[in-house]
Every structure is written in structure tokens, then in C-alpha cells.
Amino acid sequence: MSDIPAGKVVVVTGAASGIGRAIAVAAARHGAKGVIVADLTETPHEGGEPTVAAIQTLGVPARFVATDVTRRAHAGALVDAASEFDGVDVMVCNAVITLGADGADVAEADHRRLTAVDLDGVLFGAQAAARQMKDPATPGSIVLMAGMGELVGAGFTVAHSTSRGGVILMAKSLADALGPTASGATPCAPAPSTPISCGPRPTSRKPRTGTGSGLRRGAWGSRPRPVTPWRTSDRICRAM
């Protein structure tokens, strides 16, 4: 296990359930000083005890902060909440939604709702953390969670893939903007064949050519295999 989060205060959005929950608990297992669990509700979608309770069982202080990532003020409140543990060291912008119908004819309202969470929410969280991390006395790391859609695209997730692609360029741009004043922004994407894939797409697999569209279909087919949150979390901790 990585000891990179040891002694650090970690903030994770979308941390009540799924991958966000796994990241928050893994950070505690790896020795985090404190964990801020940010989400709309404390109740895990998959059932079980709240994330905060799971973290506290490990002897690590944790606090839940009700958060709507589409609101910039809520992102600032997360950083303020982290001051309880001496300030945020790692911001993991993980909150994301998906659509039931997300093809070429995705509805405008659905597209805007998804973009508000999957793209705007990521930016607001990163900005809030960066404002603190620009101070040389309080540096830190920002991890932006993306997905396989931004690497290969998929016809059944047009809006989602578009937003995730924006997250990759956002991370690169923020890293350039922050320079030496912070550890920068790291894009991380759960991959179907490895626990976590950070950076460019693996070059060992050549993408197949789709039929009729002129676009390249992903090397793993049109639908990636499911990713297990608990398998991804340790690798994500290494990106902190």
C-alpha cells in the first residue's frame, strides 16, 4: 500500500458511494490525517454504513459536508471545512453523474445537467483548492477523476465522454497555471483492464475502426467492463 496520503488532509467529492467512497476510505487506510467526505447525502447507494463511519472505525477523523458541486460556494465551503484538520492537502474531484439516454440525440436539459456536475463541478473544486495551494506555505495536490470515455469515446455516452475529455485538458491546463506553487492537477481514469490509468492511453493496444462513422471505436469495444471501486482506490492514492 502507498503511504503518500500519510499525514495529509484529503477532501473527496462524491464520496458517499462508489469510487469516491473507496478513495476516501483508502486514504484513511493509507494514513491520512483527516478526510472530508463531500456529497449530496451521506447514504451510500450500494448500502452499508456511511463513509464517515467507515473512516472513523479506522481511527481517522472524518467529517461529512453536504455538497452540491455545481455551486461554487459549496466548493469553497469544503476547503473551509478542511481547516478543521489544518487545511486541505489533497483535493479529489470525483463527483459525477451519468444519463440514462446519452447518445447523439441527448436532450439539451440533460446535457446541461450533466455538464454542470461532470465539468463545472470539477473546475469549482479544483479552483477552491488551488486558491489555498498557491500559498507556498500550504502546497498540495489536486486529483481530477476522468473516465475511459475521454480516451476513446463511445456512441452511447456522448455528453459524458465530452465532459470527461474536458477534465483531462482541464488538469493539464491547471498544472501549467499552478506551476511550482502546487503539486499540480493529475487526471485519473478508471480503466477496464487495470485498477487505474493515469495519463495517456496505453499504447500496447490498437483501437479498432468503427463502421460507417469515421470515428475510432475504443480498443476495449463499445462498452468497457465494470471497474471495481475498491481495486481502483489504492492506485488513486498514489496520484495524490
Backbone torsions as a table, in degrees:
resi	resn	phi	psi	omega
1	MET	NA	144.8	179.4
2	SER	-76.4	143.9	176.5
3	ASP	-107.2	16.3	-178.8
4	ILE	-58.9	-40.8	179.5
5	PRO	-74.7	-5.0	-175.5
6	ALA	-55.6	127.8	177.2
7	GLY	76.0	8.4	-177.4
8	LYS	-107.2	155.1	174.6
9	VAL	-97.4	121.0	-173.4
10	VAL	-114.8	130.1	176.3
11	VAL	-111.7	128.0	-178.7
12	VAL	-128.1	121.8	174.8
13	THR	-87.0	153.2	-175.9
14	GLY	62.5	37.0	-170.4
15	ALA	-96.3	4.2	178.9
16	ALA	-75.5	-27.7	-173.3
17	SER	-141.5	167.9	169.2
18	GLY	57.7	-139.2	-176.8
19	ILE	-63.7	-39.0	179.2
20	GLY	-60.0	-42.6	177.5
21	ARG	-62.1	-44.4	-179.4
22	ALA	-63.1	-39.7	178.6
23	ILE	-63.1	-46.4	-177.6
24	ALA	-62.0	-44.4	179.9
25	VAL	-69.2	-38.9	178.8
26	ALA	-63.7	-39.2	178.3
27	ALA	-60.2	-40.4	177.9
28	ALA	-64.8	-42.2	178.9
29	ARG	-64.8	-28.3	-179.7
30	HIS	-87.7	8.1	172.7
31	GLY	98.2	20.3	178.7
32	ALA	-57.8	147.3	179.6
33	LYS	-75.2	-33.8	179.5
34	GLY	-167.4	154.3	-177.8
35	VAL	-132.9	130.0	173.6
36	ILE	-100.5	120.6	-179.6
37	VAL	-99.8	113.1	-176.3
38	ALA	-111.9	128.6	177.9
39	ASP	-171.2	173.5	178.2
40	LEU	-72.9	-32.0	-178.9
41	THR	-144.0	154.9	179.3
42	GLU	-80.0	-18.9	-173.1
43	THR	-75.5	121.4	178.2
44	PRO	-67.7	137.3	178.1
45	HIS	-61.5	-33.2	-176.6
46	GLU	-86.3	1.6	-179.6
47	GLY	87.2	175.6	-179.6
48	GLY	98.2	-177.7	-178.4
49	GLU	-71.9	154.5	178.1
50	PRO	-59.4	153.5	-178.0
51	THR	-58.9	-41.1	180.0
52	VAL	-58.9	-43.1	179.7
53	ALA	-63.8	-40.9	179.4
54	ALA	-62.8	-37.2	-179.9
55	ILE	-72.4	-43.7	-179.1
56	GLN	-64.4	-29.5	175.6
57	THR	-60.9	-28.0	178.7
58	LEU	-83.6	0.6	178.5
59	GLY	84.4	16.6	-178.8
60	VAL	-109.4	131.8	177.7
61	PRO	-62.8	140.4	-179.9
62	ALA	-149.0	153.6	179.7
63	ARG	-143.7	137.2	175.4
64	PHE	-92.9	135.0	176.2
65	VAL	-126.3	115.0	178.0
66	ALA	-62.3	121.4	-170.1
67	THR	-137.3	130.0	168.2
68	ASP	-106.9	104.5	-172.6
69	VAL	-66.4	-13.9	179.0
70	THR	-77.8	-5.6	179.5
71	ARG	-108.9	118.5	-175.8
72	ARG	-57.6	-37.6	-178.6
73	ALA	-62.2	-33.7	179.4
74	HIS	-67.2	-34.7	177.6
75	ALA	-64.5	-41.0	177.4
76	GLY	-64.5	-34.6	179.3
77	ALA	-65.7	-31.0	178.0
78	LEU	-64.6	-43.9	179.0
79	VAL	-64.7	-39.1	177.6
80	ASP	-62.9	-40.3	-180.0
81	ALA	-63.8	-34.3	-179.8
82	ALA	-67.8	-19.3	179.0
83	SER	-63.9	-20.1	175.8
84	GLU	-61.0	-28.6	178.7
85	PHE	-109.3	23.1	179.1
86	ASP	81.3	24.0	171.4
87	GLY	97.8	154.1	-177.2
88	VAL	-76.4	130.4	174.0
89	ASP	-101.2	-33.1	-178.7
90	VAL	-135.4	125.4	174.3
91	MET	-110.6	118.3	177.7
92	VAL	-108.1	106.9	-179.6
93	CYS	-88.1	94.5	-170.3
94	ASN	-113.5	-21.2	-174.0
95	ALA	-57.1	133.8	-176.9
96	VAL	-156.5	151.6	171.7
97	ILE	-127.0	161.4	174.0
98	THR	-127.8	165.9	-177.9
99	LEU	-112.5	148.7	176.0
100	GLY	-70.5	-33.8	178.0
101	ALA	-124.7	106.1	-172.8
102	ASP	-139.2	55.5	178.6
103	GLY	-104.1	-156.6	-178.3
104	ALA	-64.7	-23.0	-179.3
105	ASP	-106.9	31.2	179.4
106	VAL	-54.2	136.4	-177.8
107	ALA	-66.5	146.2	-178.1
108	GLU	-59.3	-45.2	-178.7
109	ALA	-62.3	-41.0	178.5
110	ASP	-65.6	-40.7	179.5
111	HIS	-61.6	-44.8	-179.6
112	ARG	-66.6	-38.3	178.6
113	ARG	-64.3	-43.3	179.1
114	LEU	-66.1	-44.4	-178.6
115	THR	-62.9	-35.6	179.8
116	ALA	-60.1	-36.5	-179.8
117	VAL	-87.2	-52.8	-169.2
118	ASP	-74.5	-22.2	-178.2
119	LEU	-119.7	-57.5	179.8
120	ASP	-61.0	-43.8	-178.9
121	GLY	-61.2	-36.1	177.3
122	VAL	-66.1	-45.4	-179.7
123	LEU	-61.8	-45.6	-178.0
124	PHE	-61.5	-41.5	178.4
125	GLY	-65.0	-43.4	179.6
126	ALA	-65.0	-41.2	179.5
127	GLN	-62.4	-43.7	-178.4
128	ALA	-61.5	-43.4	178.7
129	ALA	-68.5	-40.0	-177.5
130	ALA	-63.4	-33.3	179.6
131	ARG	-61.0	-36.2	176.9
132	GLN	-77.2	-40.4	-173.9
133	MET	-72.7	-13.6	176.5
134	LYS	-67.3	-21.7	176.6
135	ASP	-74.8	119.6	-179.1
136	PRO	-54.9	-22.3	-178.9
137	ALA	-79.7	-16.0	-178.2
138	THR	-134.3	63.0	179.0
139	PRO	-71.7	171.6	179.3
140	GLY	-175.1	-168.4	-178.2
141	SER	-129.7	147.7	177.3
142	ILE	-123.4	124.1	179.4
143	VAL	-113.1	120.7	179.4
144	LEU	-105.4	117.7	-179.2
145	MET	-81.1	125.7	177.6
146	ALA	-113.2	-143.4	179.5
147	GLY	-167.5	171.6	-178.1
148	MET	-65.4	-20.8	-179.0
149	GLY	-60.4	-33.1	-177.9
150	GLU	-75.9	-12.7	-178.8
151	LEU	-92.5	-37.4	-174.9
152	VAL	-126.5	-19.5	-177.4
153	GLY	74.9	155.4	179.0
154	ALA	-155.5	135.9	-176.9
155	GLY	-65.9	-20.9	-178.6
156	PHE	-94.6	1.3	177.2
157	THR	-138.8	58.3	-176.1
158	VAL	-63.5	-52.9	-178.5
159	ALA	-67.5	-42.1	-179.5
160	HIS	-63.7	-46.3	179.9
161	SER	-62.6	-38.4	179.1
162	THR	-63.2	-45.3	-179.2
163	SER	-66.5	-39.5	-179.9
164	ARG	-67.8	-34.6	174.7
165	GLY	-63.0	-36.7	176.5
166	GLY	-64.4	-33.0	179.2
167	VAL	-64.8	-38.4	179.0
168	ILE	-61.6	-48.3	179.4
169	LEU	-68.8	-31.9	175.7
170	MET	-61.0	-44.0	-179.6
171	ALA	-62.4	-44.1	179.7
172	LYS	-64.3	-40.9	-179.4
173	SER	-68.0	-42.3	178.6
174	LEU	-64.9	-39.5	178.6
175	ALA	-60.9	-39.3	178.7
176	ASP	-69.5	-39.9	-178.1
177	ALA	-69.4	-40.0	-177.4
178	LEU	-76.5	-31.4	177.9
179	GLY	54.5	-137.2	-175.9
180	PRO	-77.8	-3.2	-176.8
181	THR	-76.6	-13.4	177.3
182	ALA	-150.6	168.0	179.4
183	SER	-67.6	-12.8	177.6
184	GLY	95.9	-174.5	-178.6
185	ALA	-113.1	132.3	-178.1
186	THR	-113.9	122.1	175.2
187	PRO	-83.5	133.4	178.5
188	CYS	-129.6	134.6	-178.2
189	ALA	-129.9	120.1	174.7
190	PRO	-58.4	131.0	-177.8
191	ALA	-112.9	152.5	-176.9
192	PRO	-73.2	-23.0	-174.1
193	SER	-109.8	-12.3	177.4
194	THR	-134.3	154.9	-176.8
195	PRO	-56.4	-41.5	179.0
196	ILE	-152.4	143.7	179.7
197	SER	-125.2	117.3	-179.4
198	CYS	-112.5	131.7	178.0
199	GLY	94.3	-151.1	-173.7
200	PRO	-68.6	160.9	179.6
201	ARG	-65.0	142.4	177.6
202	PRO	-54.7	138.9	-177.8
203	THR	-92.7	-2.2	-176.2
204	SER	-78.0	-13.3	-179.4
205	ARG	-120.5	130.4	-179.8
206	LYS	-94.5	133.0	-179.3
207	PRO	-68.8	149.4	176.6
208	ARG	-88.0	159.6	-179.9
209	THR	-94.0	128.0	178.5
210	GLY	-71.4	165.1	-177.6
211	THR	-100.2	124.9	172.5
212	GLY	84.0	-24.7	-173.4
213	SER	-89.2	-22.7	-174.6
214	GLY	79.7	-0.4	179.2
215	LEU	-103.1	152.9	-179.9
216	ARG	-88.6	127.3	176.2
217	ARG	-81.9	150.4	-175.8
218	GLY	-60.6	151.5	-179.1
219	ALA	-61.7	-20.0	-177.6
220	TRP	-99.6	16.3	-179.7
221	GLY	89.8	-176.2	-174.4
222	SER	-76.2	-22.0	-179.8
223	ARG	-130.7	115.1	179.4
224	PRO	-67.0	152.6	177.7
225	ARG	-71.7	155.5	-177.3
226	PRO	-61.2	149.0	177.5
227	VAL	-107.5	131.8	179.3
228	THR	-85.7	118.1	-176.6
229	PRO	-53.1	-42.3	-174.3
230	TRP	-71.6	-20.7	175.9
231	ARG	-79.9	-26.9	-176.9
232	THR	-83.4	-27.4	-166.9
233	SER	-62.6	-40.5	-179.2
234	ASP	-63.7	-40.7	178.7
235	ARG	-65.0	-37.2	179.0
236	ILE	-64.8	-36.7	178.2
237	CYS	-59.8	-30.0	179.7
238	ARG	-71.7	-15.0	178.6
239	ALA	-90.2	-4.2	-176.5
240	MET	-72.6	NA	NA
